[in-house]
Amino acid sequence: MTQSEIDFFDNLAPTWDENEVRSTPVRINSILEKLPIKEGMHILDLGTGTGVLIPYLSKLVGTAGNVVAIDLSEGMLSIAKRKYGDLKNVEFHKLDFEEEEIPGVYDIVILYSVYPHLHSPAQTFEWLFKMNIKPGGCIVIAFPSDEKFINNIHHERKSESDHLPPAHILAEMIAGWGFQSEVIVATEEEYIIIIRE
Ligand SMILES: C[S@@+](CC[C@H](N)C(=O)[O-])C[C@H]1O[C@@H](n2cnc3c(N)ncnc32)[C@H](O)[C@@H]1O
């Protein structure tokens, strides 16, 4: 992440939750129930932001599992910690997940509303599979909307992030990088791709 991207998210952090109208409990539950999450799993929430997924993931994996939440924006991460810092099965790390070593090995890595902010997705996926994902584990790219909604928001906010392609196009791109990729759902409400080695 560049300093201007960090500043961008630090500035958005105080009002993130009140503006995050798409991630309703109904929609988050509907997305998470389509993922292969089981009790006892270890889940990595990359770009956790203010931690919108944390209470849901924490509950799904239970006390036998854990959730590691990562973000480089201190503004975002401090809100996530304030809200969910007392959950026993959740850990927080401030680091650049595309540049720095990520501690731990996981069943599932989730990028929720994060993919367009990646600088080198193919390389990041390769490293995640090599260093942080158990055999048979997967990476999930998910959004609580379609790509048009995301691209409009980024345009309005003058974000430096990249354009998000439609799910079937992104899945083809990812397959071209040598991974298995499957579109689980692509509607106005949900965009989910699961990537395997
Ligand atoms: C659009 S926000 C989404 C936050 C949260 N997942 C949600 O849906 O509310 C993207 C988040 O990813 C973080 N992020 C993006 N690239 C990152 C990187 N390379 N390392 C760590 N955090 C990153 C940003 O700081 C930001 O908090």
The ligand as an SDF file (V2000), in Angstrom:
LIG
                    3D

 27 29  0  0  0  0  0  0  0  0999 V2000
  -12.4570   -1.0830    1.0270 C   0  0  0  0  0  0  0  0  0  0  0  0
  -11.7600   -1.4320    2.6030 S   0  0  0  0  0  0  0  0  0  0  0  0
  -12.6820   -2.8680    3.1130 C   0  0  0  0  0  0  0  0  0  0  0  0
  -12.6420   -3.0800    4.5860 C   0  0  0  0  0  0  0  0  0  0  0  0
  -13.5270   -4.2430    5.0910 C   0  0  0  0  0  0  0  0  0  0  0  0
  -13.1110   -5.5030    4.5580 N   0  0  0  0  0  0  0  0  0  0  0  0
  -14.9760   -3.9610    4.7930 C   0  0  0  0  0  0  0  0  0  0  0  0
  -15.5410   -4.5700    3.8810 O   0  0  0  0  0  0  0  0  0  0  0  0
  -15.5560   -3.0770    5.4500 O   0  0  0  0  0  0  0  0  0  0  0  0
  -10.1730   -2.1260    2.1650 C   0  0  0  0  0  0  0  0  0  0  0  0
   -9.2610   -2.3170    3.3720 C   0  0  0  0  0  0  0  0  0  0  0  0
   -8.1100   -3.0680    2.9740 O   0  0  0  0  0  0  0  0  0  0  0  0
   -6.9610   -2.4990    3.5550 C   0  0  0  0  0  0  0  0  0  0  0  0
   -5.8160   -2.8620    2.7150 N   0  0  0  0  0  0  0  0  0  0  0  0
   -5.7310   -2.7300    1.3630 C   0  0  0  0  0  0  0  0  0  0  0  0
   -4.5360   -3.1780    0.9180 N   0  0  0  0  0  0  0  0  0  0  0  0
   -3.8660   -3.6140    2.0160 C   0  0  0  0  0  0  0  0  0  0  0  0
   -2.5830   -4.2050    2.2140 C   0  0  0  0  0  0  0  0  0  0  0  0
   -1.7650   -4.4290    1.1800 N   0  0  0  0  0  0  0  0  0  0  0  0
   -2.2000   -4.5270    3.4700 N   0  0  0  0  0  0  0  0  0  0  0  0
   -3.0400   -4.3050    4.5300 C   0  0  0  0  0  0  0  0  0  0  0  0
   -4.2720   -3.7460    4.4100 N   0  0  0  0  0  0  0  0  0  0  0  0
   -4.6740   -3.4120    3.1680 C   0  0  0  0  0  0  0  0  0  0  0  0
   -7.2650   -1.0110    3.6320 C   0  0  0  0  0  0  0  0  0  0  0  0
   -6.4910   -0.3590    4.6270 O   0  0  0  0  0  0  0  0  0  0  0  0
   -8.7600   -1.0150    3.9610 C   0  0  0  0  0  0  0  0  0  0  0  0
   -9.0010   -0.9850    5.3410 O   0  0  0  0  0  0  0  0  0  0  0  0
  1  2  1  0
  2  3  1  0
  2 10  1  0
  3  4  1  0
  4  5  1  0
  5  6  1  0
  5  7  1  0
  7  8  2  0
  7  9  1  0
 10 11  1  0
 11 12  1  0
 11 26  1  0
 12 13  1  0
 13 14  1  0
 13 24  1  0
 14 15  1  0
 14 23  1  0
 15 16  2  0
 16 17  1  0
 17 18  1  0
 17 23  2  0
 18 19  1  0
 18 20  2  0
 20 21  1  0
 21 22  2  0
 22 23  1  0
 24 25  1  0
 24 26  1  0
 26 27  1  0
M  CHG  2   2   1   9  -1
M  END
$$$$
